[in-house]
C-alpha cells in the first residue's frame, strides 16, 4: 500500500487525533500557567483531557455532545476553552440545519461571552469580539462547507442520473432501431421468399412443359437475386463507422411501386386484382409506405397460407383517409410448409398505429382472410 492511498484511507482519523492532541495541549498548558490551587489544576487538566477525548470520539458524529463538553470545560475554568472554535465549526458542519443547530451555537457563543465576567465596557467589547471570532465565524464556515458539500453531492447525483438516463435512452434507441430493421428484413425478404416458394411449386406442377419450366425457373432466379439484393441493403443499415463505404440504400417503397409488387405475384401464379377508388392523390411518404407494407404482408400471408387463392386489393381514397383492403379466397391446394415467426401481422399493426391508423386482420366466413387498414390521408 502506497503512502498516498494510506493517507486517503486514514486522513480523517489522523486529523481527529491531531485536533484532540492540540486541544488537550493548549488547555493543559493554559491550566498549568494559571495561579490556582492544586485541586483546580487537576479539574482543569481533567477538563482538557475530556475535550481532547471528545474531539477524537464524537466531534463529527455527535457535534452537540462535543459542544456540551467544550462549554462545560470552559465554564469550569477562568479562561475560555481552546475547543470553542472547533465546537462551533463542528456544529455548523455536521449538525443538520434547524433550531437545534442555532441553539447549540447560541450556547457556545454564551460560553465564549462569559457574561458573569463582564465588569466594564472594554470587557463587553472584548468578549463579544471573542464570541464572534471563536464561535460565530467557525460556525458560519462550517455551515458553508456543509452546504457546499450537499450541493456538490446533489450535482454529482444529478449528473449520474442524467448519464444513466442518457444510456437508457441510447439502449432504447438501439432496441427500437433493431426492431425496425428486423421488420424491414421481414417485409422485404419474406415476400420474395414466399414468391420463390410459390414459383417452385408451379415448376413442379408444370414439369411436362419445358418452356414454362424454363420461364418459371428464370423467375425464381430473378426473385432470388432481388431477395439477396434487398437483404444486403437492409443489413447495410447495421454497418457503423464505415463512412468511406456506406451501404447502398434503395428508396423506400410507396404506392407507386404497387404495380411492380403485383407483377411479381402474378408471375408466381397468384391471381391478383387491384381496384383503385376515389381520386388518387399524393400522401405523406410514411403513410404510403405503411399502405405498401400492408399490401405486401397480406400477399405474403396469402401465398403462405392460401396458395392458389385469388386475391383482391382495394385502395379507397376517402376524404382525409385511405382505406386499404386485401382479401384472399379459400386456398385451392394445401399450403407449403414454410417457417414463420408469427410476428408479421403484429409488426404490421404497430407500423400502421405509428402513423395514426388502424388495422384489422381476421378470417372470413367463406374460408378466406381479410386484412383491412384505415390510414390518415
Secondary structure, DSSP 4 states (H G I P E B T S, - for coil): --HHHHHHHHHHHHHHHHHHHHHHHHHHHHHHHS---HHHHHHHHHHHHHHHHHHHHTTTT-HHHHHHHHHHHHHTSSS--TTHHHHHHHHHHHSPSSHHHHHHHHHHHHHHH-GGG--SHHHHHHHHHHHIIIIIHHHHHHHHHHHHHHHHHHHHHHHHHHHHHHHHHHHHHHHHHHHHHHHHHHHHHHHHHHHHHHHHHHHHHTTT-HHHHHHHHHHHHHHHHHHHHHHHHHHGGG--S--TTPPP-PPPP-GGGHHHHHHHHHHTT--EEEEEES------HHHHHHHHHHHHHHHHHHHHHSTT--EEEEEEEETTEEEEEEEE---SSPPPP----S-HHHHHHHHHHHTT-EEEEEE-TTS-EEEEEEEE-
